[in-house]
């Protein structure tokens, strides 16, 4: 299920999307692409060099230098190499590509410099380049602080925000750049005093201030103390600009901004993890976060539709939040157990007893607690059998179509913990029955409810929200539930149609009886009564006035002829005589000649029409007659083809096709088309009216002969 969030603000002209990445890449200078590949190559080489140097550097040297392995610093740069290569290859003119590539290069060079510095200071005097490596690690590496606000301001099109946001963005970049600039020129003793640290003795033989200026401490130290909070405040404006740009964006730009939002969520989850996982594991987690951020930026710029970002974002929020909660709960249980037992026993015994207590009491409860939290957040979707059986119980306790649909809506809302569920069912008369659970939001999505290949309604769910995003397992469960909803909707629709049919049958029977009584009483009865009187009068006059008697007999004969015509009319209304005289195919041919010939040639094909029930013959004749009448009145056709045949299941197929003008798509169904469907539905069949691509109109009815629903 792919969704699109609603637009919450107007789209401004400066936010319009640039040309496609392929188009920009096609027009880019070859020098840019060559520079991009060179940048990526240097990044990878620096990361590999840092790992090699760490491998040949003894641990004692690293302890003396009080540093971590350089590969842990270079690893994020290596992770950014792949997204940087894609961006610089396909969008070299986009400034975002160079920000990602430059950030990866700076990470890798910083790690390489740290590895070389630790390796070089083992010798006395230190190896060449040790001073430059110290300066890069402790001074120049601070420019990594500028990467985040710069990326936020330039993403996704590589331009600073327009309007009043542009000067605010430039000011925020200047605030962030103040700290790296000061670290380049402030003497090292002042920087150490600000940090509250002391440079290890192993570095004192180096030139620690190759770019420092003779700034007095009274000026440099306050500037450093001011620069640190300013660097943090410098991120506020870019974040606000991203929020405003997200609210104003729509379409593809909004999808791109969601990729940046997903990267922020992942970074937040990794930061929470780093708080509890120190050491090299924290460095690896940080590298994963940086790599995923670069990947999200690359996908957002190049192919924002490669993955359903709405579903990915919702799943990351839900499952990431639950995972962090479980980790925090684990740490809380371990910490509490250790605090309670640590004072009563020795350290080793307390640790062993804590582990036994946690393994024996908490671990068995952990899985049920996890399921309980997931059920509270996501509903019953974790237990598909419970969802399906619960819905079945609701349907069994429901009476009537409306109550069943309400049960379906309530069951889905409880199973998926969604604030709104609507179930729409189409009725036979063209109306719509809607059952709702909760308050309908502004943005919704509709899922079709099909029954045996026929759409009978729709399931309406919220379009946005964490619980609106479904993973494949949830979609399969929802499909199972929808099948039950389809059966319930179909049963409700059939029940309503059955009741309506019963009422129509009773009404039609009584109307038919009243019409026959009226025709017999008011038409045929008086006519026959008049005939009797004339015959009696003629008998009385036959001897004395033969001419008058003969005239009365002629009038009586005319009255009998008129009465006979009335009888034939009544019989024809009950069942067309042509069906008994000519058969179904002959009766249809006769009707076609009467309605269309000779102006429009009509072809009637018949096959397997023996032993048809009377009701099927009448329905097929009426449907074909109505279709031929419509073709004569509206189609302007040059030829018409009628086919009467049995299908593989023994049902009778009636097809009337013409090559006329067809039916406009916006035209409502008239009485004739509705009567076609009703006649087929009376026998448990169906009738469809379509306009093929080659033109014209086709009426196709499938009428079961032995009972049951025909094959589609």
VENLIN-V491822 format. One record per residue. N is the residue number from 1. RES is the residue in one letter. SS is DSSP state (H for helix, E for strand, C for the rest). NEAR is the number of other C-alpha atoms within 8 Angstrom. Layout:
BEGIN
<<N	RES	SS	NEAR> <N	RES	SS	NEAR>>
END
This chain:
BEGIN
<<1	X	C	3> <2	X	C	6> <3	X	C	8> <4	X	C	8> <5	X	C	7> <6	X	C	5> <7	X	C	9> <8	X	C	6> <9	X	C	7> <10	X	C	7> <11	X	C	9> <12	X	C	7> <13	X	H	5> <14	X	H	6> <15	X	H	8> <16	X	C	7> <17	X	C	6> <18	X	C	5> <19	X	C	6> <20	X	C	6> <21	X	H	10> <22	X	H	8> <23	X	H	8> <24	X	H	13> <25	X	H	12> <26	X	H	6> <27	X	H	6> <28	X	C	10> <29	X	C	6> <30	X	H	6> <31	X	H	6> <32	X	H	10> <33	X	H	12> <34	X	H	8> <35	X	H	8> <36	X	H	14> <37	X	H	11> <38	X	H	8> <39	X	H	11> <40	X	H	13> <41	X	H	8> <42	X	H	9> <43	X	H	15> <44	X	H	12> <45	X	H	8> <46	X	H	13> <47	X	H	17> <48	X	H	8> <49	X	H	9> <50	X	H	18> <51	X	H	11> <52	X	H	8> <53	X	H	11> <54	X	H	13> <55	X	H	7> <56	X	H	6> <57	X	C	10> <58	X	C	8> <59	X	H	6> <60	X	H	6> <61	X	H	11> <62	X	H	13> <63	X	H	8> <64	X	H	8> <65	X	H	10> <66	X	C	7> <67	X	C	8> <68	X	C	6> <69	X	C	10> <70	X	H	15> <71	X	H	13> <72	X	H	12> <73	X	H	13> <74	X	H	17> <75	X	H	14> <76	X	H	16> <77	X	H	17> <78	X	H	13> <79	X	H	12> <80	X	H	16> <81	X	H	13> <82	X	H	8> <83	X	H	12> <84	X	H	16> <85	X	H	12> <86	X	H	10> <87	X	H	12> <88	X	H	14> <89	X	H	11> <90	X	H	11> <91	X	C	14> <92	X	C	16> <93	X	C	9> <94	X	C	9> <95	X	H	11> <96	X	H	12> <97	X	H	13> <98	X	H	12> <99	X	H	11> <100	X	H	13> <101	X	H	16> <102	X	H	9> <103	X	H	12> <104	X	H	16> <105	X	H	13> <106	X	H	11> <107	X	H	14> <108	X	H	19> <109	X	H	12> <110	X	H	14> <111	X	H	17> <112	X	H	15> <113	X	H	14> <114	X	H	15> <115	X	H	15> <116	X	H	12> <117	X	H	13> <118	X	H	13> <119	X	H	11> <120	X	H	12> <121	X	C	13> <122	X	C	8> <123	X	C	7> <124	X	C	6> <125	X	C	6> <126	X	C	11> <127	X	C	9> <128	X	C	6> <129	X	C	8> <130	X	H	13> <131	X	H	11> <132	X	H	7> <133	X	H	12> <134	X	H	13> <135	X	H	12> <136	X	H	11> <137	X	H	11> <138	X	H	8> <139	X	C	11> <140	X	H	11> <141	X	H	11> <142	X	H	10> <143	X	H	9> <144	X	H	9> <145	X	H	10> <146	X	H	10> <147	X	H	10> <148	X	H	8> <149	X	H	13> <150	X	H	11> <151	X	H	11> <152	X	H	11> <153	X	H	13> <154	X	H	13> <155	X	C	10> <156	X	C	10> <157	X	C	11> <158	X	C	9> <159	X	C	8> <160	X	C	8> <161	X	C	11> <162	X	C	7> <163	X	C	5> <164	X	H	6> <165	X	H	9> <166	X	H	10> <167	X	H	7> <168	X	H	9> <169	X	H	13> <170	X	H	8> <171	X	H	9> <172	X	H	15> <173	X	H	12> <174	X	H	9> <175	X	H	13> <176	X	H	17> <177	X	H	12> <178	X	H	11> <179	X	H	13> <180	X	H	14> <181	X	H	8> <182	X	H	10> <183	X	H	11> <184	X	H	10> <185	X	H	9> <186	X	C	13> <187	X	C	11> <188	X	H	9> <189	X	H	6> <190	X	H	11> <191	X	H	12> <192	X	H	11> <193	X	H	9> <194	X	H	10> <195	X	H	6> <196	X	C	6> <197	X	C	7> <198	X	C	6> <199	X	C	7> <200	X	C	9> <201	X	H	5> <202	X	H	8> <203	X	H	10> <204	X	C	9> <205	X	C	7> <206	X	C	8> <207	X	C	7> <208	X	C	10> <209	X	C	8> <210	X	C	6> <211	X	C	6> <212	X	C	10> <213	X	C	7> <214	X	C	6> <215	X	C	8> <216	X	C	6> <217	X	H	7> <218	X	H	6> <219	X	H	8> <220	X	H	11> <221	X	H	11> <222	X	H	8> <223	X	H	9> <224	X	H	12> <225	X	H	9> <226	X	H	8> <227	X	H	12> <228	X	H	9> <229	X	H	8> <230	X	H	11> <231	X	H	14> <232	X	H	9> <233	X	H	11> <234	X	H	15> <235	X	H	12> <236	X	H	9> <237	X	H	11> <238	X	H	14> <239	X	H	10> <240	X	H	8> <241	X	H	12> <242	X	H	11> <243	X	H	8> <244	X	H	8> <245	X	H	9> <246	X	H	10> <247	X	H	9> <248	X	H	12> <249	X	C	13> <250	X	C	9> <251	X	H	7> <252	X	H	7> <253	X	H	9> <254	X	H	10> <255	X	H	13> <256	X	H	12> <257	X	H	12> <258	X	H	12> <259	X	H	14> <260	X	H	12> <261	X	H	8> <262	X	H	13> <263	X	H	11> <264	X	H	9> <265	X	H	10> <266	X	H	12> <267	X	H	11> <268	X	H	8> <269	X	H	11> <270	X	H	11> <271	X	H	9> <272	X	H	9> <273	X	H	11> <274	X	H	11> <275	X	H	7> <276	X	H	6> <277	X	C	8> <278	X	C	8> <279	X	C	6> <280	X	H	7> <281	X	H	8> <282	X	H	11> <283	X	H	10> <284	X	H	10> <285	X	H	11> <286	X	H	12> <287	X	H	11> <288	X	H	10> <289	X	H	11> <290	X	H	12> <291	X	H	11> <292	X	H	10> <293	X	H	13> <294	X	H	12> <295	X	H	10> <296	X	H	12> <297	X	H	13> <298	X	H	13> <299	X	H	11> <300	X	H	14> <301	X	H	11> <302	X	H	10> <303	X	C	8> <304	X	C	13> <305	X	C	7> <306	X	C	6> <307	X	C	6> <308	X	C	8> <309	X	H	12> <310	X	H	11> <311	X	H	11> <312	X	H	10> <313	X	H	10> <314	X	H	12> <315	X	H	13> <316	X	H	12> <317	X	H	10> <318	X	H	9> <319	X	H	8> <320	X	H	10> <321	X	H	10> <322	X	H	10> <323	X	H	8> <324	X	H	11> <325	X	H	8> <326	X	H	9> <327	X	H	8> <328	X	H	8> <329	X	H	8> <330	X	H	8> <331	X	H	8> <332	X	H	8> <333	X	H	10> <334	X	H	11> <335	X	H	8> <336	X	H	8> <337	X	H	11> <338	X	H	11> <339	X	H	8> <340	X	H	8> <341	X	H	11> <342	X	H	11> <343	X	C	7> <344	X	C	7> <345	X	C	8> <346	X	C	8> <347	X	H	7> <348	X	H	6> <349	X	H	8> <350	X	H	13> <351	X	H	10> <352	X	H	8> <353	X	H	9> <354	X	H	12> <355	X	H	9> <356	X	H	8> <357	X	H	10> <358	X	H	12> <359	X	H	9> <360	X	H	8> <361	X	H	8> <362	X	H	10> <363	X	H	9> <364	X	H	9> <365	X	H	8> <366	X	H	8> <367	X	H	8> <368	X	H	8> <369	X	H	8> <370	X	H	9> <371	X	H	9> <372	X	H	8> <373	X	H	9> <374	X	H	11> <375	X	H	11> <376	X	H	8> <377	X	H	7> <378	X	H	11> <379	X	C	12> <380	X	H	13> <381	X	H	12> <382	X	H	8> <383	X	C	7> <384	X	H	9> <385	X	H	6> <386	X	H	8> <387	X	H	13> <388	X	H	10> <389	X	H	8> <390	X	H	9> <391	X	H	12> <392	X	H	9> <393	X	H	8> <394	X	H	12> <395	X	H	11> <396	X	H	7> <397	X	H	6> <398	X	C	9> <399	X	C	7> <400	X	C	7> <401	X	H	13> <402	X	H	9> <403	X	H	9> <404	X	H	15> <405	X	H	13> <406	X	H	12> <407	X	H	12> <408	X	H	13> <409	X	H	14> <410	X	H	10> <411	X	H	12> <412	X	H	12> <413	X	H	13> <414	X	H	10> <415	X	H	11> <416	X	H	11> <417	X	C	13> <418	X	C	12> <419	X	C	9> <420	X	C	13> <421	X	E	17> <422	X	E	12> <423	X	E	15> <424	X	E	12> <425	X	E	12> <426	X	E	11> <427	X	C	10> <428	X	C	7> <429	X	C	4> <430	X	C	6> <431	X	C	7> <432	X	E	8> <433	X	E	9> <434	X	E	8> <435	X	E	11> <436	X	E	12> <437	X	E	12> <438	X	C	7> <439	X	C	7> <440	X	C	9> <441	X	C	7> <442	X	C	4> <443	X	C	9> <444	X	E	11> <445	X	E	9> <446	X	E	8> <447	X	E	7> <448	X	E	9> <449	X	E	13> <450	X	E	11> <451	X	E	11> <452	X	C	4> <453	X	C	5> <454	X	E	6> <455	X	E	8> <456	X	E	13> <457	X	E	13> <458	X	E	11> <459	X	E	13> <460	X	E	12> <461	X	E	12> <462	X	E	15> <463	X	C	11> <464	X	C	11> <465	X	C	8> <466	X	H	9> <467	X	H	10> <468	X	H	10> <469	X	C	11> <470	X	C	11> <471	X	C	8> <472	X	H	6> <473	X	H	7> <474	X	H	9> <475	X	H	9> <476	X	H	8> <477	X	H	10> <478	X	H	8> <479	X	H	8> <480	X	H	9> <481	X	H	12> <482	X	H	10> <483	X	H	11> <484	X	H	9> <485	X	H	11> <486	X	H	13> <487	X	H	9> <488	X	H	12> <489	X	H	14> <490	X	H	10> <491	X	H	9> <492	X	H	12> <493	X	H	13> <494	X	H	8> <495	X	H	9> <496	X	H	9> <497	X	H	10> <498	X	H	8> <499	X	H	8> <500	X	H	8> <501	X	H	8> <502	X	H	8> <503	X	H	8> <504	X	H	8> <505	X	H	8> <506	X	H	8> <507	X	H	8> <508	X	H	8> <509	X	H	8> <510	X	H	8> <511	X	H	8> <512	X	H	8> <513	X	H	8> <514	X	H	8> <515	X	H	8> <516	X	H	9> <517	X	H	8> <518	X	H	9> <519	X	H	9> <520	X	H	9> <521	X	H	9> <522	X	H	8> <523	X	H	11> <524	X	H	12> <525	X	H	9> <526	X	H	9> <527	X	H	11> <528	X	H	11> <529	X	H	8> <530	X	H	10> <531	X	H	12> <532	X	H	9> <533	X	H	8> <534	X	H	12> <535	X	H	11> <536	X	H	8> <537	X	H	10> <538	X	H	13> <539	X	H	9> <540	X	H	8> <541	X	H	11> <542	X	C	12> <543	X	C	7> <544	X	C	5> <545	X	C	8> <546	X	H	9> <547	X	H	7> <548	X	H	10> <549	X	H	14> <550	X	H	10> <551	X	H	8> <552	X	H	12> <553	X	H	11> <554	X	H	8> <555	X	H	9> <556	X	H	13> <557	X	H	9> <558	X	H	8> <559	X	H	12> <560	X	H	11> <561	X	H	8> <562	X	H	8> <563	X	H	12> <564	X	H	8> <565	X	H	8> <566	X	H	10> <567	X	H	9> <568	X	H	8> <569	X	H	8> <570	X	H	9> <571	X	H	10> <572	X	H	9> <573	X	H	7> <574	X	H	6> <575	X	C	8> <576	X	C	10> <577	X	H	8> <578	X	H	10> <579	X	H	13> <580	X	H	7> <581	X	H	6> <582	X	H	9> <583	X	H	9> <584	X	H	11> <585	X	H	11> <586	X	H	10> <587	X	H	12> <588	X	H	12> <589	X	H	9> <590	X	H	8> <591	X	H	9> <592	X	H	12> <593	X	H	10> <594	X	H	7> <595	X	H	9> <596	X	C	12> <597	X	C	10> <598	X	C	6> <599	X	C	5> <600	X	C	10> <601	X	E	10> <602	X	E	12> <603	X	E	7> <604	X	E	11> <605	X	E	10> <606	X	E	9> <607	X	E	7> <608	X	C	6> <609	X	C	10> <610	X	C	4> <611	X	C	4> <612	X	C	8> <613	X	C	7> <614	X	H	6> <615	X	H	6> <616	X	H	12> <617	X	H	11> <618	X	H	11> <619	X	H	10> <620	X	H	10> <621	X	H	11> <622	X	H	8> <623	X	H	12> <624	X	H	13> <625	X	H	11> <626	X	H	10> <627	X	H	10> <628	X	H	12> <629	X	H	9> <630	X	H	10> <631	X	H	12> <632	X	H	11> <633	X	H	7> <634	X	H	6> <635	X	H	14> <636	X	C	9> <637	X	C	13> <638	X	C	9> <639	X	E	9> <640	X	E	13> <641	X	E	12> <642	X	E	13> <643	X	E	11> <644	X	E	14> <645	X	E	12> <646	X	E	12> <647	X	C	8> <648	X	C	5> <649	X	C	7> <650	X	C	9> <651	X	C	13> <652	X	E	12> <653	X	E	13> <654	X	E	15> <655	X	E	13> <656	X	E	14> <657	X	E	11> <658	X	E	14> <659	X	C	13> <660	X	C	12> <661	X	C	10> <662	X	C	10> <663	X	C	8> <664	X	C	5> <665	X	C	4> <666	X	C	4> <667	X	C	6> <668	X	C	4> <669	X	C	7> <670	X	C	6> <671	X	H	6> <672	X	H	9> <673	X	H	9> <674	X	H	9> <675	X	H	8> <676	X	H	11> <677	X	H	11> <678	X	H	8> <679	X	H	10> <680	X	H	15> <681	X	H	10> <682	X	H	7> <683	X	C	10> <684	X	C	11> <685	X	C	13> <686	X	E	10> <687	X	E	12> <688	X	E	8> <689	X	E	9> <690	X	E	7> <691	X	C	10> <692	X	C	8> <693	X	C	4> <694	X	C	4> <695	X	C	10> <696	X	C	15> <697	X	E	16> <698	X	E	12> <699	X	E	13> <700	X	E	11> <701	X	E	13> <702	X	E	13> <703	X	E	15> <704	X	C	15> <705	X	C	10> <706	X	C	6> <707	X	C	7> <708	X	C	6> <709	X	C	7> <710	X	C	10> <711	X	C	4> <712	X	C	2>>
END
